[in-house]
Structure formats: C-alpha cells, structure tokens
Amino acid sequence: MSGKVIVYTDGACKGNPGRGGWGVVLRYGEAVKTMHGGERHTTNNRMELLAAIKGLKALKRSCEVELYTDSQYVRKGITEWMAGWKRNGWKTSAKKPVKNEDLWRELDSETARHTVNWHWVKGHAGIPDNELADELANKGVAEMTES
C-alpha cells in the first residue's frame, strides 16, 4: 500500500432533483489533483456519492485514504448503515429498497480497494479544500447549464 492520500469531496444540486455537480480535491504529498463533473437530472445525495466514488476511482493503486465529506448521508451510509443494508438484501430497516443502491454498491466496491478513514466536516466553514471541492461541484452544475 502506498502513502496516505487526502481526499475532499462535495456535491451540489440546483433543484433537488435538478442539475447537479460533483467536485474532488486529492492531495498526495505536494501533489494536488482536482476533478469535477455533473449530470443534468440528479439529486444532491447522488452527487455527494458520485464525488466520493470519483475520488476513490482516481487512485491507481491501493492507498490509505483520509476522505473528508460534508455529507452525513455519505459518511453514515458507508460507516454505519451499509452493513445492515447488505445483510437485508439492500433493504432499509423499514424493508424499503435502499435509495441510490447503484451508487452505494459502486462506492462499496471502490472503498474495498483502499483503507479509507471517513471524516465529516462542516460545509461552508472556511476549510480550504472543502471550499474548493464545493467550487468544483458548482462548476460541474454550471457546465450542465451551459451545454
């Protein structure tokens, strides 16, 4: 396993559902990589999940990852709720289908490639890389408007 990678992720949506975007900031030592993208019709939660997936997918080999998100949905989903969903055949405790199951499964698969420590940070609190991830997510939204 190579060194520690710091990843900040964020999602944004104009309307929910509506145009959405995701942003990622990856740091490894002095190296910094940013990524963003979007979808025309999506939800905020899907964009938050997609940001985490895209960040982990960008890593070419198994890494120790410190992943920061301002989404409790993503952090609690992966650290608290997913084990139960898998046990229950991707059903919630109320026996309802898990929303965004496709992305949760993809995130589970990407997470398995790495050692990921999940962190929640308060959004819009002046944390530089979280603010940058937010800007990138909003850039993804804007690009869905322009094209």
Disulfide bonds with the S-S distance in Angstrom:
none
